[in-house]
Amino acid sequence: MLTLKVINENTQEVIKRLATKRFDAKDAVSQVIELDEIRRKSQTELDNILSEVNSISKSIGSLIKEGKKDEASLAKEKVSALKETAKQTEATLKECEVKIENILVTIPNLPHESVPEGKGAEDNVVDRSGGEMPLLHKNAVPHWDLAKKYNLIDFELGVKITGAGFPVYKGKGARLQRALINFFLDNARDAGFEEVQPPYLVNSDSGFGTGQLPDKEGQMYHVGIDDLYLIPTSEVPVTNIYRDVIIEEKDLPIKNTAYSACFRREAGSYGKDVRGLNRLHQFDKVEIVSIEKPENSYERLDEMVNYVQTLVEKLELPWRILRLCGGDISFTSALTFDFEVYSAAQERWLEVSSVSNFESYQANRLKCRYRDENRKTQLCHTLNGSALALPRIMAALLENNQTEEGIKIPQVLVPYCGFDIID
């Protein structure tokens, strides 16, 4: 969340930049500033009262020794009265702090100055693109038909076992899925990311730290009896490794990668665009997470974007990178690049990755800090990206590589899956 310092020192700039995200911050910012003034006044009053209590308390012993019992008694009464006032002042202070935080968590992150204006996905800007568009044979079909024809994915069986959006991968489909996971993890390791294997459930503090709570509570599966949440992405547990941690400057940047299953309710998602693997409730993904110093975070973002580009290039998929506009960028992000690959059989672009810089927004919620050379603690910047999400990558690979003889496997995956064609 935004810091009080940013809001107090750059009030109009905060309001102006949040308007790019289609968020009217005037009332929220005004309330925060007003409450912060009361908070600071209360803190000053409390400090003065406690100082006076301390001073009078020290004098009581001397008064008693000097035989001034009446004066000592009056001093004790004054200390009691001051302590009662201190309680009331402290209660006001705590109330202001709670109210301020409750408002701050409703205010989105400031968008970076390079975020384009726009209302929604249609206004996103193509940053760059590459790869060759495939030419399919006349009998080409979408991936859900290919999955059935070659017995790769059983969507109906998933409905029987769990419900819609929980496919069962079978035979070469399961092997290709595992090949992609290992391929992504190996590439991440070679790029300097340390692999971790996180839990698939997190507590509410972790959900709050990365911004899923309270903003996206309705999109997460909740285990009520234990008050735990199934992760929507491994970004949540991996980034929370550094919650309430002070990192030494020499240890930055920190670069982690993790494979996990991901769980999303996707409430309200219907229609042709969610058919097959296009939108699932459970899916596999390899994530990359970076913790960085503020002055280096946009260089790190470029590095992460360039890295994800190498993955789609190695898979020989047509790709493009979108710079998300203000109306489409997430609540917590300062700048996001989406990767899309082209699905030839569906004749549409499919999102397969988002790479984002959250600047200090998550770090402030996480209390993730680093200690600089002057031994002063400062908030880190956090970044993350999909590298990559598997369902739509699988869909594009199946569709774009189908031939009359079968589905060809990109050469880079053959050593991982052990076959070069699905027939």
Protein Blocks (a to p, Z undefined) as FASTA:
>chain_A
ZZfklmmmmmmmmmmmmmmnopafklmmmmmmmmmmmmmmmmmmmmmmmmmmmmmmmmmm
mmmmnopamlmmmmmmmmmmmmmmmmmmmmmmmmmmmmmmmmmmmpccdddfklccdfbl
mlpccfbdcdjdddddfkbccfklmmmmnomacfklmmmmnoghiacdehjlmmmmmmmm
mmmmmmmmmnopacddddfbdcfklmmmnopacklmmmpccdfknopacdfbfklmmmmm
mgoiacdfklpccddddddddddfkgoiacjklghjlbcfbdcdddddddddfklmmmmm
mmmmmmmmmmmmmnopacddddddfklmcfklmbdcddddddfklopacdfbdcddekjm
mmmmnopacddfkopacdddddddddddfklmmmmmmmmmgcfkbccddfklmmmnopab
dZZ
